[in-house]
Amino acid sequence: MMAMGVSLKSRFAIITLIVVTIELVVVRLPFASANSEGDALYTLRRSLSDPDNVLQSWDPTLVNPCTWFHITCDQDNRVTRVDLGNSNLSGHLVSELGKLERLQYLELYRNKIQGSIPVELGNLKSLISLDLYNNNISGIIPPALGKMKSLVFLRLNDNQLTGPIPRELAAIPSLKVGCVKQQLMWNNSYKRTI
């Protein structure tokens, strides 16, 4: 009888372990990535001055950023869109944006954003549109942006960018390269090469 009791306890322990493992993998893992995306976006929020309070709903204590204004998520609660164009924001971009693996649209046009374009934005393999036009962004266009193979629209005009247009951008099959070159020609500080 004693041997049967130990065996029953062992079975119960194994079943409990399996249930806990399934819960961690199936239920909690999506929240972990959503939280890391929320952390990345909250880092952006902290780097920006927001006089019109458009980022007021960006509360890092929420389970994920999908309830925040100006954020769109997919069915897995992963961020696919950041819409902050024409929001009177100033400050700088942050490298943590490169952690938004499913981001398709990054819209930050017509603000007062300064500093350089983070190299880490090249990690955004799902990005379709990068709209940073009409800001005060300076420095070069990082060649790492050439890793964004889904990119179709790259709008960087009306900034303070310098240096040549990286050849890596021409390797993006879907990118409207002529459009990028034409936009940048309006910026007198930009070299006219591709």
The 8 nearest C-alpha neighbors of each residue, nearest first, counted from 0:
[[1, 3, 2, 4, 5, 6, 7, 8],
 [0, 2, 4, 3, 5, 6, 7, 8],
 [3, 1, 5, 4, 0, 6, 7, 8],
 [2, 4, 6, 0, 1, 5, 7, 8],
 [5, 3, 7, 1, 6, 2, 8, 0],
 [6, 4, 8, 2, 7, 3, 9, 1],
 [5, 7, 9, 3, 4, 8, 10, 2],
 [6, 8, 4, 10, 9, 5, 3, 11],
 [9, 7, 11, 5, 6, 10, 12, 4],
 [10, 8, 6, 12, 7, 11, 5, 13],
 [11, 9, 7, 13, 12, 8, 14, 6],
 [10, 12, 8, 14, 9, 13, 15, 7],
 [11, 13, 9, 15, 10, 14, 16, 8],
 [14, 12, 16, 10, 15, 11, 17, 9],
 [15, 13, 17, 11, 16, 12, 10, 18],
 [14, 16, 12, 18, 13, 17, 11, 19],
 [15, 17, 13, 19, 14, 18, 20, 12],
 [16, 18, 14, 20, 15, 19, 21, 13],
 [19, 17, 15, 21, 20, 16, 22, 14],
 [18, 20, 22, 16, 21, 17, 15, 23],
 [21, 19, 17, 23, 22, 18, 16, 24],
 [22, 20, 18, 24, 23, 19, 25, 17],
 [21, 23, 19, 26, 20, 25, 24, 18],
 [22, 24, 27, 20, 21, 26, 25, 19],
 [25, 23, 21, 28, 22, 26, 27, 20],
 [26, 24, 22, 21, 23, 27, 28, 29],
 [27, 25, 22, 23, 28, 24, 29, 30],
 [26, 28, 23, 30, 29, 25, 24, 31],
 [27, 29, 31, 30, 24, 26, 25, 23],
 [30, 28, 32, 31, 27, 33, 26, 75],
 [31, 29, 33, 27, 28, 32, 34, 62],
 [30, 32, 28, 34, 29, 33, 35, 27],
 [31, 33, 35, 34, 29, 30, 36, 28],
 [34, 32, 30, 36, 63, 31, 35, 77],
 [33, 35, 37, 31, 36, 32, 63, 30],
 [36, 34, 38, 32, 37, 33, 39, 31],
 [37, 35, 39, 33, 34, 38, 99, 32],
 [36, 38, 34, 40, 64, 35, 39, 63],
 [37, 39, 35, 41, 36, 40, 34, 42],
 [40, 38, 95, 36, 42, 37, 41, 96],
 [41, 39, 43, 37, 42, 38, 36, 44],
 [40, 42, 44, 38, 43, 39, 37, 45],
 [41, 43, 39, 45, 40, 44, 38, 46],
 [44, 42, 40, 46, 41, 45, 93, 47],
 [43, 45, 41, 47, 42, 46, 40, 54],
 [44, 46, 42, 43, 47, 41, 48, 40],
 [47, 45, 43, 44, 90, 91, 42, 48],
 [48, 46, 90, 44, 89, 45, 49, 88],
 [47, 49, 89, 88, 90, 50, 46, 45],
 [48, 50, 88, 52, 51, 47, 53, 54],
 [51, 49, 52, 48, 87, 88, 53, 89],
 [50, 52, 49, 53, 87, 86, 88, 54],
 [53, 51, 55, 54, 49, 50, 56, 48],
 [52, 54, 55, 51, 49, 86, 56, 68],
 [55, 53, 52, 57, 56, 49, 44, 68],
 [54, 56, 52, 57, 53, 58, 68, 67],
 [55, 57, 67, 54, 58, 68, 53, 66],
 [58, 56, 67, 54, 55, 59, 41, 64],
 [57, 59, 60, 56, 61, 67, 55, 64],
 [60, 58, 61, 57, 37, 41, 38, 64],
 [59, 61, 58, 62, 63, 57, 37, 34],
 [60, 62, 59, 63, 58, 64, 66, 34],
 [63, 61, 34, 60, 30, 64, 33, 59],
 [62, 64, 33, 34, 61, 65, 37, 30],
 [63, 65, 37, 67, 66, 61, 33, 57],
 [66, 64, 67, 63, 72, 70, 71, 76],
 [67, 65, 64, 68, 63, 70, 56, 61],
 [68, 66, 56, 64, 57, 65, 70, 69],
 [67, 69, 70, 56, 66, 54, 57, 53],
 [68, 70, 82, 81, 83, 67, 71, 80],
 [71, 69, 81, 68, 80, 67, 65, 82],
 [72, 70, 80, 79, 78, 65, 81, 69],
 [73, 71, 78, 77, 79, 76, 65, 70],
 [72, 74, 76, 75, 77, 79, 78, 71],
 [75, 73, 76, 72, 77, 78, 71, 65],
 [74, 76, 73, 77, 29, 72, 33, 78],
 [77, 75, 72, 73, 74, 65, 33, 78],
 [76, 78, 72, 75, 73, 33, 79, 101],
 [77, 79, 72, 102, 71, 80, 101, 76],
 [80, 78, 102, 72, 103, 101, 71, 77],
 [79, 81, 104, 71, 70, 102, 103, 78],
 [80, 82, 70, 105, 69, 106, 104, 83],
 [83, 81, 106, 69, 84, 80, 70, 105],
 [82, 84, 107, 106, 86, 81, 69, 85],
 [83, 85, 107, 108, 106, 86, 82, 109],
 [84, 86, 109, 110, 87, 108, 83, 107],
 [85, 87, 88, 84, 83, 110, 53, 109],
 [88, 86, 110, 85, 89, 111, 49, 51],
 [89, 87, 49, 110, 86, 48, 111, 47],
 [90, 88, 111, 112, 48, 47, 110, 87],
 [89, 91, 47, 112, 46, 113, 48, 88],
 [90, 92, 113, 112, 114, 46, 47, 93],
 [91, 93, 43, 116, 117, 94, 90, 46],
 [94, 92, 95, 43, 96, 117, 91, 42],
 [93, 95, 117, 96, 119, 97, 92, 120],
 [96, 94, 39, 97, 93, 98, 42, 119],
 [97, 95, 98, 94, 99, 39, 93, 120],
 [96, 98, 120, 119, 95, 122, 99, 123],
 [99, 97, 96, 100, 95, 36, 39, 122],
 [100, 98, 102, 97, 101, 96, 36, 78],
 [99, 101, 98, 123, 102, 124, 125, 97],
 [102, 100, 79, 125, 99, 78, 103, 77],
 [101, 103, 79, 99, 126, 80, 100, 78],
 [102, 104, 126, 127, 79, 125, 80, 101],
 [105, 103, 80, 128, 126, 127, 102, 106],
 [104, 106, 81, 129, 80, 130, 128, 107],
 [107, 105, 82, 130, 84, 83, 108, 81],
 [106, 108, 84, 83, 131, 130, 105, 110],
 [107, 109, 131, 84, 132, 130, 110, 133],
 [110, 108, 85, 133, 134, 84, 132, 107],
 [109, 111, 87, 88, 134, 85, 112, 108],
 [112, 110, 89, 134, 88, 135, 113, 87],
 [111, 113, 89, 90, 134, 91, 135, 110],
 [114, 112, 136, 135, 91, 90, 111, 115],
 [115, 113, 136, 137, 91, 116, 112, 92],
 [114, 116, 137, 138, 136, 117, 113, 139],
 [115, 117, 118, 140, 92, 141, 114, 136],
 [118, 116, 119, 94, 120, 115, 93, 92],
 [117, 119, 120, 141, 143, 121, 116, 94],
 [120, 118, 97, 121, 117, 94, 122, 96],
 [119, 121, 97, 122, 118, 123, 117, 96],
 [120, 122, 144, 143, 119, 123, 146, 147],
 [123, 121, 120, 97, 119, 124, 147, 146],
 [124, 122, 121, 126, 125, 120, 100, 97],
 [123, 125, 147, 126, 122, 148, 149, 100],
 [126, 124, 103, 101, 123, 149, 102, 127],
 [125, 127, 103, 150, 123, 102, 124, 149],
 [128, 126, 150, 103, 151, 149, 104, 152],
 [127, 129, 152, 104, 126, 150, 151, 153],
 [128, 130, 153, 105, 152, 104, 154, 106],
 [131, 129, 154, 106, 108, 132, 107, 153],
 [130, 132, 108, 155, 107, 154, 129, 106],
 [133, 131, 155, 156, 108, 154, 157, 130],
 [132, 134, 157, 109, 158, 108, 156, 131],
 [135, 133, 111, 112, 110, 158, 136, 109],
 [134, 136, 113, 158, 112, 111, 159, 137],
 [137, 135, 113, 114, 158, 159, 115, 134],
 [138, 136, 159, 160, 115, 114, 135, 158],
 [137, 139, 160, 115, 161, 140, 159, 136],
 [140, 138, 161, 160, 162, 141, 137, 115],
 [139, 141, 142, 164, 116, 165, 138, 160],
 [140, 142, 143, 118, 144, 139, 116, 165],
 [141, 143, 144, 165, 145, 167, 140, 168],
 [144, 142, 121, 145, 141, 146, 118, 167],
 [145, 143, 121, 146, 142, 147, 141, 120],
 [144, 146, 168, 167, 143, 147, 142, 171],
 [147, 145, 144, 121, 148, 143, 124, 122],
 [148, 146, 124, 145, 149, 150, 144, 121],
 [147, 149, 171, 150, 146, 124, 172, 145],
 [150, 148, 127, 147, 125, 126, 124, 151],
 [151, 149, 127, 126, 148, 174, 147, 152],
 [150, 152, 174, 173, 127, 175, 128, 149],
 [153, 151, 128, 150, 174, 129, 154, 127],
 [154, 152, 129, 128, 130, 155, 179, 151],
 [155, 153, 130, 132, 156, 131, 152, 129],
 [154, 156, 132, 131, 153, 130, 158, 157],
 [157, 155, 132, 182, 183, 158, 154, 133],
 [156, 158, 133, 132, 186, 134, 155, 159],
 [157, 159, 135, 136, 134, 156, 160, 133],
 [158, 160, 137, 136, 135, 161, 157, 188],
 [161, 159, 137, 138, 139, 158, 189, 136],
 [162, 160, 189, 139, 138, 188, 159, 163],
 [161, 163, 139, 190, 189, 164, 160, 138],
 [164, 162, 190, 192, 165, 193, 191, 161],
 [163, 165, 193, 192, 166, 162, 140, 190],
 [166, 164, 167, 142, 168, 163, 193, 140],
 [165, 167, 168, 169, 193, 164, 170, 142],
 [168, 166, 145, 165, 170, 169, 142, 171],
 [167, 169, 145, 166, 170, 171, 165, 144],
 [168, 170, 167, 166, 171, 176, 172, 174],
 [171, 169, 168, 167, 172, 145, 166, 148],
 [172, 170, 148, 169, 174, 168, 173, 145],
 [171, 173, 174, 170, 148, 169, 149, 150],
 [172, 174, 151, 171, 150, 175, 149, 148],
 [175, 173, 151, 176, 171, 150, 172, 152],
 [174, 176, 178, 177, 151, 152, 173, 179],
 [177, 175, 179, 178, 174, 169, 180, 168],
 [178, 176, 180, 179, 175, 181, 182, 174],
 [177, 179, 181, 176, 175, 180, 182, 153],
 [180, 178, 176, 182, 177, 181, 183, 153],
 [179, 181, 177, 183, 178, 182, 176, 184],
 [180, 182, 178, 184, 179, 183, 177, 185],
 [183, 181, 156, 179, 180, 184, 185, 178],
 [182, 184, 185, 156, 180, 186, 181, 179],
 [183, 185, 186, 181, 182, 180, 187, 189],
 [186, 184, 183, 182, 187, 156, 181, 157],
 [185, 187, 184, 183, 188, 189, 157, 156],
 [188, 186, 189, 185, 184, 190, 183, 159],
 [189, 187, 186, 161, 190, 160, 159, 162],
 [188, 190, 161, 187, 186, 162, 191, 160],
 [191, 189, 163, 162, 192, 188, 161, 164],
 [190, 192, 189, 184, 163, 193, 164, 180],
 [193, 191, 163, 190, 164, 180, 165, 189],
 [192, 164, 166, 165, 163, 191, 180, 169]]
